[in-house]
Amino acid sequence: MNQEEIRGKGKQIKGKVREEVGKATDNRKQQVKGKVEQAVGRAEVAQGKSVERSKKASR
């Protein structure tokens, strides 16, 4: 697991918390921000995994 994957997981967690807070407070804007942040986190995790695979393949 590299830094991008860790950062991505953190964003996913932060986004989920933001989404749930938005649900609890009936704040649609916070919900959407949370979902977007989760998507960004998933993309970072995928990129990190891709980098790891390419490093292993080049060895």
Secondary structure as the mmCIF struct_conf table of DSSP 4:
data_model
#
loop_
_struct_conf.conf_type_id
_struct_conf.id
_struct_conf.beg_label_comp_id
_struct_conf.beg_label_asym_id
_struct_conf.beg_label_seq_id
_struct_conf.end_label_comp_id
_struct_conf.end_label_asym_id
_struct_conf.end_label_seq_id
HELX_RH_AL_P HELX_RH_AL_P1 GLN A 3 ALA A 24
TURN_TY1_P TURN_TY1_P1 THR A 25 ASP A 26
HELX_RH_AL_P HELX_RH_AL_P2 ARG A 28 ALA A 57
TURN_TY1_P TURN_TY1_P2 SER A 58 SER A 58
#
